[in-house]
């Protein structure tokens, strides 16, 4: 326990210099694959902590992914998050339903800004299908948020494109290469983006 508090104190001290939380941008599929749990839950209560953490009590509606330790941690419906935004703390609104990815530390469920947290009503149908089923099938693929192309057969690339973030799912094709799957919503979004770019130029 002492080691844990010392670590938290060091993290807090380092973030005072940075003034704000910074996270590498990642695709929702990457968040899903790298997390210990993925849930959809409605916020019931908020508990403001005096030290490093705040806590939220959620009514969990769906568990789309959970390691054995995560299933134990989620039984209470309690999520911990850093109490300060500079430490990547998440602010959740009471009576709002969210999709949340998180990690388990010492059998406690943790959530922070470097994970994926979104109101369920803002999640696109394609993202919902991803969280329910398809992201899991694509965890053997990697999504790189980069402008650089790659010859790796296990990688899908997107240049921080909102269309791919909202509608893209990366899966293996019949040749066992990772590719963005076809979807009408993705096609429409890309066409609209190109059209808007043409008008502006």
N, C-alpha and C positions, 0 to 999 in steps of 0.2 A: 504493500500500500504506500509506504514511504517513497519507494522508487517511482511509483505512478505520479504522486503529487509533485515530486521534484521534476519529473519530465514535463508535467503540465506547466509548472512555473517557468521552466526554460523556454517552452513554446510561447507562453504569454509574453515573456521578456523580449523574445525575438520579434514578435508581431507588433510590439509597441513601436519598433523602428519602421516597420513596413507600413503601418497606419491602416492597411486594408487587406482583405483576403484576396489572394490571387490563385486561380486554378487554371490548369491546362484545359482547353476546350476539348470535349469528347462527345462522340455520337451516343445517343441513347442506348444503342446496342452494346457499345463498349461499357457503359455504366452497368447495364444488366449483367454482362458476363463477368465483370470484375467485382461485383458486389457479393456480400454474404446473404443479403435478402432483398427481395423486391415485393412491396406490398401496396395495396390500395386501402386507405383507411380514412375515417372521418374523425376530425379532432374534437374531442369531448372536453378536455380540461387542459389548462396551462399552469405549470408550476415554475415560478421564477426562483432560480437558485441564488444562494448568497456567494457561492464560490465561482467555479469555472463553468458549471453546467446549468441549463434550464431543462425542464422535462415536459413532455407532452403525453397525455393519455389519449390513445386512439381506440376507436372501435374498428378493428381490422375486418374488412369485407372480403378481401382476396389476398392470398399469398401466392405469388407467381414464381417465386424462387426462395429457398431457405436451406441453408446448411443445417446439419443436426443441431449445432450450437445455437444457430439463429432461431430455430423452432422453439427451443427452450427459452431464449431471451424474449421472444415475441409473445409468450403466453400471458405476460402481464399487460400487453398493449402499451407499454411505456417506452418512449424514445427519448434519448438524451441528445442534447446539442450544445455546443459552446455558447456561453451566455453573451458573448460579444461578437459582433459582425466581423471585427478584425481577426477573430479566431475562427472564422468561417461558420459562425452560428447561423442557423436557419430560423426564420420567423414564420410560424404557421398560424393561420386564422381559425378561431373557434368555429365549429359547425361547418367547416369547409372540408371537402374530400380531396385527398392528394394521392398521387402515385409517388412512391418514395423508394430509392435505393439506399442501402446503408451497409455498415460494417458492425461486427460484434467484437466487443472488447471486454474481457473479464465477464462473459455471459451477460453483457448489457448491450442493448441495441443502440447504435449511434448513427446520427444523420448530420451531414454538414453540407455546405454550399458546393463542395467539390464533387458531390454525388449528383444524382438526378432527382429533383423535387419539382413537381408541377401540379397545379390544380387539375383534377381529373377531367373537368369540363373543357380544359384547354388542350388536352391531349388529342391528337388527330386520330381518326379511325385506323390509319395504317400503324401508328405508334401503339395503339391499343392492341392490335393484332400481334405486333411484335412482342409486347410485354407478355401477352397471354401464351404465345406459342413460338413465333418464328425467331425472335432474338436468341432463344435457347438453342435452336437448330444451327444458328450461325456463329456459335461461340468458338468454333474451330477456325473461323476467319478473323482477320484483324481489320479494323477500320482506321485509316490514317487521315487525319485532318491536315492535309498538305496539298500544295499545288504541284508537287513533284510526282511524276508518274513512277510506277514501280513494275518490275517484271515478276515480282513474287506471285505465285499462283494462289497464295493464301491471304491476299490483301485486296481490299477495296479502298479507293482513294476519293476524297472529296475536299475541295478547297474551301472549307468552312461554309459550305453551301447550305442555306436554310432549307432548300427543297429536299436535299438528302437527309437532313436532320429530322424533318417533319414527315417524310414519306418514304425514305430509303431503308431497305433491309438487305444486308449482304449475306448471301448464301452460296454454297457450292453448287455449280451447275453439273451437267451430265459428264463433263470432262474433268470434274473434281477441281475446277478453278473457282475461286471466290469472285462473284460478280454481283452487282446491284440487280435485284430482281425487278422485273417489269411490273409497273402498277400505273393505272390510269391517272391517279392523283399526282404521282411523281412526274409523269409526262406533261400533264397540264401545268404544273408548277414551273417546270423547266422552260416550257414554251412561253409562258407569261413573263418569266424573267428575261428571256432573250428578246421578247417583243418590247419590254420596257427599256432594255438597254439600247435597242435600236432607235427608239423614239428620243432618248436622251442624247444620243450622239448625232 
